[in-house]
Amino acid sequence: MPRGRERIGLIPASSSLKTLAVQPSPMNLDVYLRRIAYDGPLAVDAATLEALQRAHLLAVPFENLSIGWSEPITIDLARHYAKIVERRRGGFCYEQNHLFAWVLAQIGFTVGALSAGVWAVREGIEDFGDASSHLLTRVDLD
């Protein structure tokens, strides 16, 4: 993608990840950490964030098989947890970033959600897709 052409916007407050602190009980941070083989510190700092992200990226592949298998696509954190952690599958951006934001919030990081359009060439035209077609996690560090 050409530099300077990035387009990122905020997801409306109704879709915000600010509500991540209160989640269904089936989700367990220790089980997630075992899933990604992480046994390092859980300090709220850049080094921990980097280590957690690396562990997640190495353990959880990008995967969009649910689309081809006609499985329901939802923005339901408990379903994302079950799919990625309990069933040991991968996930696409909404599933992975939603789950990862929950993990970070449970540890004590300040997280938020951003939407973004993915740069693509369609029918010979280079442009961003729908601005809400991709989910990013924003982490605020001091």
C-alpha positions as CSV (number, residue, x, y, z in Angstrom):
1,M,0.0,0.0,0.0
2,P,1.4,3.4,-0.8
3,R,2.6,5.4,2.2
4,G,0.2,8.1,3.4
5,R,-2.8,6.4,2.0
6,E,-3.9,4.6,5.2
7,R,-7.5,5.2,6.3
8,I,-8.5,4.3,9.8
9,G,-11.6,5.3,11.6
10,L,-13.2,4.8,15.0
11,I,-15.9,2.2,15.4
12,P,-19.1,3.7,16.8
13,A,-19.3,3.7,20.6
14,S,-22.1,1.1,20.4
15,S,-19.5,-1.4,19.0
16,S,-16.7,-0.3,21.3
17,L,-14.5,-2.7,23.1
18,K,-14.7,-0.6,26.2
19,T,-17.2,-3.1,27.6
20,L,-14.6,-5.9,27.6
21,A,-14.0,-5.9,31.3
22,V,-17.3,-7.8,31.9
23,Q,-17.6,-11.0,29.9
24,P,-19.3,-14.4,30.1
25,S,-17.8,-16.8,32.7
26,P,-16.8,-19.5,30.2
27,M,-13.8,-17.4,29.2
28,N,-10.7,-18.0,31.3
29,L,-7.5,-16.0,30.8
30,D,-5.2,-18.9,32.0
31,V,-6.7,-21.3,29.4
32,Y,-6.1,-18.6,26.7
33,L,-2.5,-18.2,27.9
34,R,-1.9,-21.9,27.7
35,R,-3.4,-21.9,24.2
36,I,-0.8,-19.5,23.0
37,A,2.0,-21.1,25.1
38,Y,2.7,-17.9,27.0
39,D,4.1,-18.1,30.5
40,G,5.8,-14.8,30.7
41,P,5.0,-11.7,32.9
42,L,1.6,-10.0,32.8
43,A,2.8,-6.5,33.5
44,V,1.0,-3.6,31.7
45,D,3.9,-2.5,29.6
46,A,5.3,-2.5,26.0
47,A,7.5,-5.6,26.6
48,T,4.5,-7.7,27.8
49,L,2.3,-6.4,25.0
50,E,5.0,-7.4,22.4
51,A,5.5,-10.8,23.9
52,L,1.8,-11.5,24.1
53,Q,1.2,-10.4,20.5
54,R,4.1,-12.5,19.3
55,A,2.8,-15.6,21.1
56,H,-0.7,-15.0,19.8
57,L,0.6,-14.6,16.2
58,L,2.7,-17.7,16.4
59,A,-0.1,-19.9,17.9
60,V,-3.3,-18.7,16.3
61,P,-3.4,-18.6,12.5
62,F,-5.5,-16.4,10.3
63,E,-8.3,-18.5,9.2
64,N,-11.6,-17.8,7.4
65,L,-12.9,-21.4,7.0
66,S,-16.1,-20.5,8.8
67,I,-17.2,-18.4,5.7
68,G,-16.7,-21.4,3.3
69,W,-18.3,-23.8,5.8
70,S,-21.4,-21.5,6.1
71,E,-20.9,-21.2,9.9
72,P,-22.6,-18.1,11.4
73,I,-20.3,-15.1,11.5
74,T,-21.0,-13.1,14.7
75,I,-19.3,-10.5,16.8
76,D,-19.8,-12.6,19.9
77,L,-16.7,-12.8,22.2
78,A,-17.7,-16.0,23.9
79,R,-18.0,-17.7,20.4
80,H,-14.6,-16.3,19.4
81,Y,-13.1,-17.7,22.6
82,A,-14.7,-21.1,22.1
83,K,-13.5,-21.3,18.5
84,I,-10.0,-20.1,19.0
85,V,-9.2,-21.2,22.5
86,E,-11.3,-24.3,23.2
87,R,-11.5,-25.7,19.6
88,R,-7.9,-24.6,18.8
89,R,-8.8,-23.0,15.5
90,G,-7.7,-19.8,14.0
91,G,-9.8,-16.8,13.1
92,F,-10.2,-13.8,11.0
93,C,-9.5,-10.2,12.1
94,Y,-12.8,-9.6,14.0
95,E,-12.5,-12.8,15.9
96,Q,-8.7,-12.6,16.7
97,N,-8.6,-8.9,17.5
98,H,-11.8,-9.0,19.6
99,L,-10.4,-11.9,21.6
100,F,-6.9,-10.3,21.9
101,A,-8.4,-7.1,23.1
102,W,-10.4,-9.0,25.8
103,V,-7.2,-10.6,26.9
104,L,-5.3,-7.3,27.1
105,A,-8.2,-5.7,29.0
106,Q,-8.3,-8.6,31.5
107,I,-4.6,-8.0,32.2
108,G,-5.2,-4.3,32.7
109,F,-4.3,-2.7,29.4
110,T,-6.4,0.1,28.1
111,V,-7.8,-1.0,24.8
112,G,-10.1,0.3,22.1
113,A,-11.3,-0.7,18.7
114,L,-10.6,0.8,15.3
115,S,-12.1,0.0,12.0
116,A,-10.2,0.1,8.8
117,G,-10.7,-0.5,5.1
118,V,-8.4,-3.1,3.5
119,W,-6.3,-1.8,0.5
120,A,-7.2,-3.9,-2.6
121,V,-7.3,-3.8,-6.3
122,R,-10.7,-4.6,-7.7
123,E,-11.5,-4.6,-11.4
124,G,-8.3,-2.6,-11.9
125,I,-9.1,0.1,-9.4
126,E,-6.9,0.5,-6.3
127,D,-8.8,1.7,-3.3
128,F,-9.8,0.9,0.3
129,G,-12.7,-1.5,0.9
130,D,-15.5,-0.7,3.3
131,A,-14.1,1.2,6.3
132,S,-15.6,-1.2,8.7
133,S,-14.4,-4.4,7.0
134,H,-11.4,-4.8,9.3
135,L,-11.0,-4.6,13.0
136,L,-7.9,-3.3,14.7
137,T,-7.1,-3.1,18.4
138,R,-5.7,0.1,19.8
139,V,-3.7,-0.2,23.0
140,D,-2.9,3.0,25.0
141,L,0.4,2.8,26.9
142,D,1.8,5.6,29.1
